[in-house]
Amino acid sequence: MSLHHSILAASFVLLLAEGIPNAIAEPTSCSYGQARYSLKSKPDVTAEFVSRPNQAPQLPLFLHVNMHSVGWDNWYEFDVGSGYSDIGLISINNPQAPNWQPPDPDGRRGRPHQDEVYYPIDQNLNFLVDVPTLSGSAPKYFFIPNLGQHIWYDTRNPPSGKRYYFPRALFVLDRCDTK
């Protein structure tokens, strides 16, 4: 087992030792487009999956992570070609902004910070391998292992002028919006 995987496994043990909250007691039947998440240890950090206008149901969604207390948000595009059951997250600029361009696949243009890995987890704490789509069911939890480190060292200046501490924790499904 590599050091990276050992650290990841230890992180999950610590998260479980804190206790998994009862966000939604029954198995989820919430679609990705309706799922709303908050970070277990810092509830002012929320996440949602966002579609493109007129998006086909089988295409991957964007992930939007919002740090409300500092007025800062991060956007990600899912990388469906990441290899062995990892789901990659490509850091991108806000795709809803006028004149948005996808990031440069071979460089850093349009990538505010390092890319990440996304781990969806079901209510029984099993890892899932499905990329988020409009037609899919949202997981009860998801984990982005190095998100805090990447936000701490983000090349953009945070609105508050201070670095933002972002603890390693699970995002928990806390509501399912019905539209």
SVG drawing of the C-alpha trace seen along z (x, -y; Angstrom):
<svg xmlns="http://www.w3.org/2000/svg" viewBox="-40 -41 44 43">
<polyline fill="none" stroke="black" stroke-width="0.4" points="0.0,0.0 1.4,-3.4 1.9,-6.2 -0.8,-8.2 -3.3,-5.4 -2.2,-4.8 -2.9,-8.4 -6.2,-8.3 -7.2,-5.2 -6.1,-6.8 -8.2,-9.9 -11.3,-7.8 -10.7,-6.1 -10.5,-9.5 -13.6,-10.7 -15.5,-7.7 -14.2,-8.0 -15.9,-11.5 -19.2,-9.8 -21.0,-10.1 -24.0,-12.5 -27.5,-11.5 -28.1,-13.8 -30.6,-11.7 -31.5,-8.4 -32.8,-6.4 -30.9,-5.5 -30.8,-8.5 -32.9,-8.7 -31.9,-12.3 -30.6,-13.2 -27.2,-14.9 -28.9,-18.1 -31.1,-18.3 -28.4,-17.2 -27.1,-19.9 -24.1,-19.1 -22.3,-20.7 -18.8,-19.9 -19.2,-17.9 -16.7,-20.0 -17.4,-23.4 -21.1,-23.7 -20.6,-27.1 -18.9,-25.2 -21.4,-23.8 -21.3,-21.9 -23.7,-21.2 -23.5,-19.6 -24.4,-22.0 -25.3,-21.2 -24.6,-23.0 -27.5,-24.7 -29.5,-22.1 -27.1,-19.3 -27.7,-15.7 -28.4,-13.5 -25.4,-11.2 -22.8,-14.0 -20.7,-14.8 -21.8,-17.7 -19.7,-20.5 -19.0,-20.6 -19.4,-23.9 -17.9,-24.3 -18.8,-27.5 -17.1,-28.9 -19.9,-31.3 -18.1,-32.9 -15.4,-34.3 -17.4,-34.8 -15.2,-32.4 -16.1,-29.5 -14.3,-26.9 -15.5,-25.0 -14.5,-21.7 -15.0,-19.6 -15.0,-15.8 -12.2,-14.0 -13.7,-10.7 -10.4,-9.4 -8.5,-9.3 -7.8,-5.6 -8.1,-3.0 -11.5,-3.8 -10.4,-7.3 -12.6,-10.2 -10.5,-13.2 -11.6,-16.8 -10.1,-19.5 -10.0,-22.9 -11.7,-25.4 -12.9,-29.0 -16.7,-29.6 -18.3,-27.9 -21.4,-30.2 -19.3,-33.3 -19.8,-35.1 -17.2,-33.9 -16.1,-31.0 -13.6,-28.7 -12.7,-25.2 -9.3,-24.8 -6.2,-24.1 -5.8,-20.3 -2.0,-20.5 -1.3,-23.5 -2.4,-25.7 -4.6,-28.2 -8.1,-28.2 -7.0,-26.1 -7.0,-28.2 -5.3,-25.5 -4.2,-21.8 -6.5,-19.1 -8.1,-16.8 -9.7,-13.4 -13.3,-12.9 -14.5,-9.9 -18.3,-9.3 -19.4,-7.2 -22.8,-5.5 -24.7,-5.3 -23.0,-2.0 -19.6,-3.6 -18.8,-1.9 -16.8,-3.7 -18.7,-4.4 -17.2,-4.7 -20.0,-6.6 -19.2,-10.1 -22.0,-12.6 -24.6,-13.0 -28.1,-14.5 -29.6,-10.9 -27.6,-9.5 -28.4,-9.2 -26.3,-11.4 -24.2,-9.7 -24.8,-10.3 -21.2,-11.5 -18.2,-12.5 -14.6,-13.2 -12.0,-15.4 -8.7,-14.5 -6.5,-17.5 -9.0,-20.2 -8.0,-22.1 -4.3,-22.2 -5.2,-23.4 -7.4,-26.1 -4.8,-27.2 -2.2,-27.6 -4.7,-28.9 -3.0,-31.3 -6.0,-33.7 -6.2,-36.2 -9.1,-35.3 -11.7,-38.1 -10.9,-38.5 -7.2,-38.8 -6.5,-35.9 -5.8,-32.2 -8.8,-30.0 -8.4,-27.0 -10.3,-24.1 -10.3,-20.9 -10.2,-17.4 -13.7,-16.1 -16.6,-14.5 -19.2,-16.4 -22.6,-15.2 -25.9,-15.2 -28.1,-17.4 -31.0,-18.2 -32.5,-17.3 -34.1,-20.3 -37.2,-19.4 -37.5,-21.7"/>
</svg>
